[in-house]
C-alpha cells in the first residue's frame, strides 16, 4: 500500500490510465479525460514518467508488435497496489475535510 508517500497528480492519472494497455498518446488522452482537462501531459513529461514508473516496477512495457513503432504499457500488480493505496489516502483526506468542514459549506 501507499502509506508513506503521496503520488503526484500526473503519476496518479498515468497509473489510472494504465488499468488497460495503452500507448503514449492514449495515456495522454485518457489522463486528460479522467482529470476533466486538468492534467495535460507533454510528451517529454510523459516518457520521463513512464521510464521512472517502469524502473519502480509499477508499470510494464509490453512486447512491441513486429512492424509497429507503438510502445504499449500496462499497470503491474505492484502499480495496482500503489494506486489503490493512493485512493485510500485520498479518501482519508476527504473524510478529514468533511469532518472539519462538513456543515460549513453548502
C-alpha positions in Angstrom: 0.0 0.0 0.0 0.9 3.6 -0.3 1.1 4.9 3.2 4.5 6.6 3.2 4.2 9.0 0.3 1.7 10.8 -1.9 1.6 10.4 -5.7 1.8 13.4 -7.9 -1.4 14.1 -9.8 0.4 13.3 -13.0 1.6 9.9 -11.7 -1.8 9.2 -10.3 -3.5 9.8 -13.7 -0.8 7.9 -15.6 -1.3 4.8 -13.4 -5.1 5.2 -13.5 -4.9 5.3 -17.3 -3.0 2.1 -17.4 -5.6 -0.2 -15.9 -5.7 -1.5 -19.5 -2.8 -1.5 -22.0 -2.2 1.9 -23.7 0.4 3.6 -25.9 1.8 7.0 -25.0 -0.7 9.1 -26.9 -3.6 7.0 -25.5 -2.2 7.7 -22.0 -2.1 11.4 -22.7 -5.7 11.4 -23.9 -7.0 9.2 -21.0 -5.3 11.2 -18.3 -6.8 14.4 -19.8 -10.2 12.9 -20.0 -10.1 11.4 -16.4 -8.9 14.7 -15.0 -11.5 16.7 -16.8 -8.7 18.5 -18.7 -6.7 19.4 -15.6 -3.8 17.1 -16.5 -2.3 17.6 -19.9 0.8 15.6 -20.4 3.6 16.8 -22.7 5.5 14.1 -24.5 8.7 14.7 -22.6 7.0 14.7 -19.2 5.1 11.5 -20.1 8.0 9.5 -21.4 10.2 10.5 -18.5 7.5 9.4 -16.1 6.9 6.2 -17.9 10.6 5.4 -17.7 10.6 6.1 -13.9 7.4 4.0 -13.4 9.0 1.1 -15.3 12.1 1.3 -13.1 9.9 1.2 -10.0 8.1 -1.8 -11.3 4.7 -0.1 -11.2 4.2 -0.4 -15.0 5.4 -2.7 -17.6 6.5 -2.1 -21.2 4.6 -4.7 -23.2 6.4 -6.6 -26.1 6.4 -4.5 -29.2 4.4 -5.9 -32.1 6.7 -6.6 -35.1 6.5 -3.8 -37.6 4.9 -1.4 -35.1 6.5 1.6 -33.5 3.9 1.9 -30.8 5.1 1.1 -27.3 2.3 -0.1 -25.0 2.4 0.0 -21.3 0.3 -1.7 -18.6 -0.1 -1.5 -14.8 1.7 -4.2 -12.8 0.3 -5.8 -9.6 2.7 -3.6 -7.6 1.5 -0.5 -9.5 -2.1 -1.5 -8.8 -1.3 -1.8 -5.1 0.3 1.7 -5.2 -2.7 3.1 -7.0 -5.2 1.5 -4.5 -3.1 2.8 -1.6 -3.3 6.3 -3.1 -7.0 6.1 -3.4 -7.3 5.1 0.2 -5.0 8.0 1.2 -7.2 10.4 -0.8 -10.4 9.0 0.8 -8.9 9.6 4.3 -8.1 13.2 3.3 -11.7 13.7 2.1 -13.1 12.2 5.3 -10.9 14.5 7.5 -12.0 17.5 5.4 -15.7 16.6 5.6 -15.4 16.0 9.4 -14.0 19.5 9.9 -15.9 21.5 7.2 -19.0 19.3 6.9 -21.5 21.9 7.9 -19.6 25.0 6.8 -20.1 24.6 3.0 -23.3 24.1 1.2 
